[in-house]
Amino acid sequence: MSKLNIKPLADRVLVEPAPAEEKTASGLIIPDTAKEKPQRGKIIAVGTGKKDEPLTVKEGDSVLYGKYSGTEITIEGKEYLIMRESDIFAVI
């Protein structure tokens, strides 16, 4: 993986979403139109935090976040989400 030349500001983080599920547990293939947005991903870059609130997550952490959290952006042809640390529910 090449190092991205992006640095989120303040309490924002850049997340690479996990790929959407291709099959159900019983083996049925899910069509593209029925796939749900992933709610987990890997942190690629972190901001510096706020003056009184340092960030508790770091690059490389796997996280769970809300279904509609963050803003979708495309960098070098790949989809990412940029969101506030408060949109992250848990580190896994």
C-alpha positions as CSV (number, residue, x, y, z in Angstrom):
1,M,0.0,0.0,0.0
2,S,1.4,3.4,-0.9
3,K,1.5,6.2,1.7
4,L,-1.3,8.6,1.1
5,N,-0.4,12.3,1.0
6,I,-3.4,13.4,3.1
7,K,-3.5,14.6,6.8
8,P,-7.0,15.1,8.3
9,L,-7.5,18.2,10.5
10,A,-8.3,18.4,14.2
11,D,-10.4,15.4,15.4
12,R,-11.0,13.9,12.0
13,V,-9.8,10.5,10.7
14,L,-9.5,8.9,7.3
15,V,-11.1,5.4,7.2
16,E,-10.8,2.7,4.4
17,P,-14.1,0.9,4.6
18,A,-14.1,-2.9,4.6
19,P,-15.4,-4.5,1.4
20,A,-19.2,-5.2,1.3
21,E,-20.3,-8.8,1.9
22,E,-20.5,-10.7,-1.4
23,K,-22.4,-13.8,-0.1
24,T,-24.9,-14.5,2.7
25,A,-24.1,-17.1,5.4
26,S,-26.0,-19.7,3.5
27,G,-24.0,-19.0,0.3
28,L,-26.4,-16.9,-1.7
29,I,-24.7,-14.2,-3.8
30,I,-25.8,-10.7,-3.0
31,P,-26.3,-8.4,-6.0
32,D,-24.6,-5.0,-6.1
33,T,-28.0,-3.2,-5.7
34,A,-28.8,-5.1,-2.4
35,K,-25.4,-4.7,-0.7
36,E,-25.3,-2.8,2.5
37,K,-22.7,-0.2,3.3
38,P,-20.0,-1.6,5.5
39,Q,-19.9,-0.4,9.1
40,R,-16.3,-1.4,9.8
41,G,-13.0,-0.2,8.4
42,K,-9.3,0.5,9.0
43,I,-7.9,3.9,10.0
44,I,-5.5,5.2,7.4
45,A,-4.7,8.6,8.7
46,V,-5.5,10.7,11.8
47,G,-5.6,14.4,12.7
48,T,-3.8,16.0,15.5
49,G,-6.9,16.2,17.9
50,K,-8.4,19.2,19.6
51,K,-6.5,21.3,22.1
52,D,-8.3,19.8,25.1
53,E,-9.1,16.4,23.6
54,P,-6.3,14.2,22.2
55,L,-7.3,11.4,19.8
56,T,-7.7,7.9,21.2
57,V,-7.4,6.1,17.9
58,K,-4.3,5.6,15.8
59,E,-3.4,4.6,12.2
60,G,-4.0,0.9,11.6
61,D,-6.8,0.5,14.1
62,S,-9.9,-1.5,12.9
63,V,-13.0,0.4,13.9
64,L,-16.8,0.2,13.9
65,Y,-18.7,3.3,12.9
66,G,-22.3,4.4,12.1
67,K,-23.9,3.3,8.8
68,Y,-24.2,6.9,7.6
69,S,-21.2,8.4,9.3
70,G,-18.6,10.4,7.5
71,T,-18.2,11.9,4.1
72,E,-17.2,9.7,1.1
73,I,-14.2,10.8,-0.8
74,T,-12.1,9.3,-3.6
75,I,-8.3,9.5,-3.4
76,E,-6.1,7.9,-6.2
77,G,-9.1,5.9,-7.4
78,K,-10.0,4.4,-4.0
79,E,-13.0,5.1,-1.8
80,Y,-12.4,6.4,1.7
81,L,-14.5,8.0,4.5
82,I,-13.4,11.1,6.4
83,M,-15.2,11.4,9.8
84,R,-14.9,12.8,13.2
85,E,-13.5,10.5,15.9
86,S,-16.9,10.9,17.8
87,D,-18.5,9.0,14.8
88,I,-16.5,5.9,15.7
89,F,-18.3,3.5,18.1
90,A,-15.5,1.0,18.9
91,V,-12.0,-0.2,18.1
92,I,-11.9,-3.9,17.3
